[in-house]
Amino acid sequence: MAFELPSNEMVRRLGADLGMDVSEEYAREFLEFAQVFVPDFRLVERLPDEPLPVKYPRTPGYRPEPADNPWNAWYVRTRIQGAASGRLAGKRLAIKDNVCIAGVPMMNGASILEGYVPDGDATIVTRILDAGGEIVGKSVCEYFSFSGGSATSATGPVISPRNPGHTPGGSTTGSAALLVAGEVDLAIGADQAGSIRIPASFSGIVGLKPTFGLVPYTGIMGLDYTIDHAGPMARDVAGCALLLEAIAGEDGIDGRQRNVRLAPYTEALGRDIAGLRIGAVRESFGLPESHPGTDAAVRAAIPVLEELGAVVEEVSIPWHRHGMPLWGALANEGTFHTLMGAHGVGRHGIGAYPLSLITALSGWRARANELPHTLKAGMLLGYHLDRHYQGRFYAKAQNLRRRLRREYDQALAKYDLLLMPTLPFPTLPIPPDGASLAEVLQHSWTMLANTSPFDLTGHPAISVPCGETDGKPVGLMLVGRHFDEMTVLRAAHAWERR
């Protein structure tokens, strides 16, 4: 589509939208001046784009029949074989369906994206294949990955294989269900409020949200540039460490990556934790929504860690209770701008911008009634914050996240790790079809108090199983210093072996 300048009347309407009084004469003078830009923009239009590279052959895949998809966890089955050897050789992987894989459909749980096919591979996809992994499909996720439950995906709810009728945890619902069912060895999740750790806790598996920027987010559809994280999910800590080794490190594209520090993560496995200092965060227990069995299961882990040689003490971090309110002020408005203002790609820093995704989302207003309750509510709130408060709450939340980070860092100056329940309660029943706004939002957003703060502060956090309550898994979360995934994995693996 060749670039054209707007008409005189269009310029006047644009001015009105921006609060400017633009006369017909002023618009004419502007158009005469702006003619100088036409050749340049048309040149940009003609130049070939720079999509992300594609190194390995693949098939577009297929949507499996219900009989072959009992948990509704697969969006697309495919087969992409990577290098002949490498640390992931022999491993089957599911990729969350907000990650671009060239030639394979990507829906990100959203009906308005159905039929979209990316033309480049996300950096982590290439790295997985370079390491010898085999990608066997895209896993279902919640609508635009904006829910911690399993009630919004346009392909229907994903069901927990461990607790049928309940959510496996969102927004990376499919990856969790496929790991529990044994259909894959490893999986990729993305986490903006807990979407790796929530399904890990609800499903009884392991999920690691790495330090912000450790894993490149290039080629992954996000919510807000400043809280986007991607990371590994597995049935055990060793699987997460192995996958992290394959996907971590700078790619020279993602502007979120700065002063990244790498380590041989699998070497953290099998080491004792004698002398490790762990702070159990007082404010993470006894929340209004906490289930007593969840708190009890996590507290029961403390004497076991002490038997292993760790020193565990209670620590108070009052600002921990401010984390979720700050996240809400930032995430709703930030997501509104990314999804609705910038057509799913954002406009921050250095990055790779999939033009095809911009095109696919450009007509979202005509289909806005298809959005689920989570997106409608979140976008209405985000638009209100933007339009009537001029971004003030987003900006102040960005400012205060520095204070929140300092509060955790001060505790981590004394302790090697922080300990808390991953979630305040175990998995929830999936709401029925036609559930009310209140029912869907309660199902989707009430579990974020302990997970969402660390998407703001960027600290690494892992969820490992630590027991059950009412026959449902409970997750223990360990939080470490920035880029100290080694200590996080070391402690998690010691706990797991015990």
N, C-alpha and C positions, 0 to 999 in steps of 0.2 A: 504494500500500500504506500504510494508515494506521498510524501509530506506535503500538506497544503496549509496555508494560512487560513485563519477563520474569516468569516465575512464581517462586514462592519457591524451588523446587528449582533453577531455572536460575540465580538469584542465588547460591546456595550453590556451584554448579559454577563460575560465573565467579570467585567468590572463591578457590576452590581453584586454578584456573588461575593466579591472581595471587599465590598463596602465602599467602592469608588464611584464617584459621579463621572462617567465617561461620556462626553458629548459625541455627536456624530462626527464633528470636525476633528476632535482629538483622536477618535478611532481611526479616521482616515490617515492622519499623520503617523500614528503608530504603525499602521499597515505599510505605509510607504517606507518607513525606517526598517521594519522587520523583514522586508524582502531580501535583505542581505543574508539572512539566516537560511533561506530556502535551499540554495545549492549545498550548504554544509549539511543540513539535516538529510537531504536526499542522498548525499554521499554516504553518510552514516548508514542510511537504510540499505544501500547497495553493497556495502562491505560485508564479507562473510562473517557470521557470528563465531564465537569461540565457545562451543558447548563443551561440557566435561567429556573426557576421553572414554572410549569403550574399547576394552582390550580382549575380551573373551566372547566367543560365540554363545548364543542362547536362543531359546524358543520363546515366543510371547507368552506361552503358558495357557492355562485354561481354568475356568471356575469349576471346582469339583462338585459332583452331585452330592446331595445331602447324605446319602449312604456312605460316601467316602469322606464326609466332613461332619462327623457326629456332634462336634462341639461348636460348629460354625466358626472355627478359628482360622481357616484358610480363606484368604481373598482370592489368591491365584496360586496354582501349583505350576512350577516350572522346573527346569534343571539347567543350572549353569555351573559347569565344572571348571574349577580354577587350575592353577599350576599343578604340575605332576608331583611336586613335593613341597613341603613347608610345614610350619608348626600346626596348621589346621588341616593337614591331609587326613582324609577319612572322616572328617566332621561334616554333618549335615546341619545347615543353618536356615532359620527363618528370619526374614527381614521385615521389620515393622513397615506397614504400608503408607508411611509418610516419607519413606526413603526412596529416592529416584534410582530406578534400574532401567537402563535404556532398553526400549522395545518391549517392556513388560508393563501392563496397565498399573496405574497408581490411583487410588481413590481416596486415601486418607479418611476412610469412613464416611465420605460425603457424597450424597446423591448428585450434587451439582458438579462434582468432578468425575462422575462415571464416564468412562470412555477415554479419559486422558491417558496418554502414553508418553513418558519422558524420553528425551533423546540423548541423555548422558547418564553416566554412572556416578553416584555419590562417591566421595573419596573413600569412605569406609567400605563400600562395595568392592572397589578395585583392590583395596588392601586385603580384604577377606579372600578374594580370589587369588591374589598374588601369593598368599600364605597357604594355598592348596585347599581351601575350604570349598564345599559344594553348596551353593544356594539352591534350596529346593522349593522356595515359594515366598510369597508375601503374606504376612499375618494380618488379620483384621485388627483395626483399632477403632477407637471412638470417633465420632464425627468431628473432623479437624483436630482430633486428639485433645478435646476440651472437656474431658470427664474422667473421674476416677473410678467410675462404675462400669456397668455394661448395659446401657439403656438407650444409646443414641446412634450407634452405627447404622448406616442406611441398609446394610446387608443383614441386619437383625442382631440380636444379642449373642455374644459369645458366652458359653456356659462352662462353668468350672467342672473339669473332670473329677476333681476331688470332692466337691460339694455340689452335686447337680441341683439346678434350680437357683444357684447363687452365682454371683459374679466372680470371675477369676481375678478381677482388679484391673483398673484402667489407668491410663488410656491404652497401654500396650496389652490389651486383653488377649489377643490371639497368640502372641509369643508365649505368654505364661501358660495358656491352656495346652499348647503344643508341647511345651517342655514337660508338663505334668503327665501328659498322655504318652510321652516317649516317642513322639513322631519326629523330633529333631534333637540334636545334641546340644546346640547352642542357639542363641537368638539375640537379635538387636532390639533395644528399646530406645525411646527418647523420653526425656524427663524435663518438664517445665514446672511442675508442682509436686511431683512424686511418681510420675507415670512409669518409672522402672521399679521403684521400691514398693509402690502400692500393690501391683500384681505379685511381686515377690512375697510380700507379707500375706496377702489373702490366699495365695496358692501354695505356700510352703516351699518356695524355691529361693534362689539367691539372685539378687539384683544389685548392681553397683552403679550409682551415679558418680561419674568421675569428677575431678576438679574441673571447674569451668574452663573450657578451652583446651583441655588435654586431648580430647578426641575431636577432630575437625567435624564441624556441622555442615560442611560444603555439600550441597545437593540434597539437603533434607528440609522438608517443609516445616517451619517452626511457628511459634506463637509470638514471642517478643525476642528480638535479637539478644537482649541482655540476660535472658534466663534459659535459653535453649541449651540443652545438654543431650548427648547421645552416649550410650554405654552398653555393657554386656549383661546378659541374663543367662543363667544356667541352672542345672539341678544341684550344683555344688560350687564351692568357692574356687576350686581348681579350674573349673570351666570358665569362670569369670576372669581369673587371672590370665589364662591362656588367650582368651579372646581380646582382652585389653592389650596384651603385648602386640597383637596383630594390628589393632586399629588406632593406637595412640600415636601422637606426634604431629608436628606442624606439617601442613601441606602447602604453605606459601600462598594460600588463597583466602582462607577463613580469617577475617579480621578479629574474631574472638580470641585467637591464639596469640599469646604474648608471653615471652620468657618461659616457655613450656619446659618442664623438667621430666625426663623419662627415667625409668628404672626397669630392671629385669623382674617383672612382677611375679613370675612363677617361682622365683627364688625366695619369695616370702613364705612359701608353703612349707609346712613341716617344722617350722621354727617355734621354740617355746616362747612364752610370754612372761617369763619370770622377771619381776621388777617393773613391768609395764604399769603406768599409772592411768587409771580410767576414772573419769568423773561422771557419775550418774546424775543427770540433769533433773533437779527437783520439779521444775515447772513443766516437764514433759509427761508427768504422771498426774492422775487425779483431775483430768480435764472434765468439764461438764458432760462431754460425750463419751468419756472413758468407760469401757467395760471392765468391771473389777477382775475378771478372769484374765484379761490381757495384761493389766498392770501386774497381777500376781505372777504370771508366767515369766515376764521380763525380770521382775525382782528376784525370782527364783534362780535366774542365771547368774546373779552376782556372786553368791558363795561358790559356785562352780568355777567362775573365773578366778576367784581368790585361791581356790584349791590348785589351780594351774600356775599360781605364782604372781598374778596381777594384784596390784593394790587398787581397790575400788573404794571411792569416797563419794558422798553426796556433794553436789555443787549446785549453787543457786545462780541462775542466769535469768533475772527477771525479764530482760528484753526478749527472751525466747517466746513469751506470750504475745509480743508485738509482731512477730514474724509473719503470721498469716494475714493480719490486717494490712501490713505493708505490701505483702504479695498481692492482695486483692486490689489495692489502689493502683499498683503498677500493671498487673497482668491483664485486667479487663480493658483498660485503655490501650495498652501496648498491643494486645491481640486485635483490638478493633482496627488500629492503624495498619498492622501487618496484613491481616486477612482482607479487610474491607477497603482500606485506603491504598494499600500497595499491592493488592491482588496476590497475596500469599508469599511475597518474596522479601518484603522489607526494603529499607533504603539506608542501610547503615554500613559504614566501614568498607573494608575490602571483601569481595565475595564473588561467587558465581551466581548469575541471575538467569534462571531458566525462562527464556522468553515464551516458550510454549505454555508454561504454567500461568504466566500473566494473561495470555490469551484465553486459556481455559476458564479463568476466574473473572474475566473482565465483565461478564454479564450477570454477576451474582445477584444484583438488585432485582432482576426480573424473576428470580427464583427464591427470593428471600423467605417466602412462606414455607419452603421445604426445610429450613433450618430447625433443628430440635430445640427443646426448651433451653438447654444449656447455652447454645449460641445466641438465641434470641435474647435471653436475659443478659448474658454477658455483653453482647454488642449494644443493646439498649443502654446499659449502664456505662459502657465505654464511650459511646457517642455523647451521652449526657455529660460525662466528665470532661470530654474534649470541648464540646460546644459551649457549655455554660460556666466552666471553670478554667477554660483556656489551658488545659494541661497541667494545672497547678498541682493536683494530687499525684499525677504521674511523676512530675519533677520532684516533689517533696519526698515521695517514696524512694526515688533514685538517690536523693541526698541521704535519707535516713538509713538506707541499706548499708552505708559505710559505717554508721554507728553500730548497727546490728552485727556486722562482720567484726568490728573491734571487740564487741562483747564476747563473742565466741573465741576470738583470738586470745583475749586475756585469759580465758579459762584454759585454752589449749597451750598457753605458756607454762601452766602448771601441770596439766595432764596431757598424756600422749593421745588420748581418745576421749570422746564423749559418748555416753550410753543413754539410750532411751527406747521406749516402744516405737517401732516404725509407725504404727497406726494406733489410734485409741480403741479400736474394736475390731472383731473378726469380720469375715466376709458377709455381705448382705444379700438377701434374696433379690432376684432381678424383678423390677417393677412389671406389672402386667401391661399389655398393650393398652394404649389410651390413658396411661397414668397421668395424673395432674402435674402441673408445673411444680408445685411444692414437692410432690413425691419424687419426681425426676431429679430436681436440684438437691434434695436431701440425700438421695442415693449417690449422686455424682460428686458432691463437693464437701461433705461433712467430715472427711477423713484426713484433711490436709494440714492439720495444726503442727505436726512434728516434721513433716517432709518438706513443705513449701519454703520454710525459712532458708534452707540450704541451697535452693535454686537462686535465691537472692544473693547469698553470700559466696556461693561457689565452692564451698568445702566439699571434699569427697565424702560420700555416705553410702554404706552398704546395709542391706537388709538380709539377715540370715534367719532361718527357722529356729525357734527356741521353745517349742511346745505347742500345746493346743488349749483351747477353751471351748466348751460345748461341741467338741468334735471338729473344730475348725482351727486352721493354723494360726499361729501368732509369730510376728516378726520382731527380732531384736535389731535395732539400728545402731551402728557404730560410725562415728563421725571423726574425721581426722584433719590434720593441718593441710593446707593447700599443697598439692603435688606429693603428699605423703601417702599415696595409695599402698605403699609397701607395708606400713604399719597397720592400716585398715585391713588389708588382706591377711597379714600375719595373725592378727587377733581373731579375725573371723574364722580362719582355717583351724586355729587351735581350739576354738569353741566347737566347731563342727566335728572335729576328730573326737573330742571329749564326749 
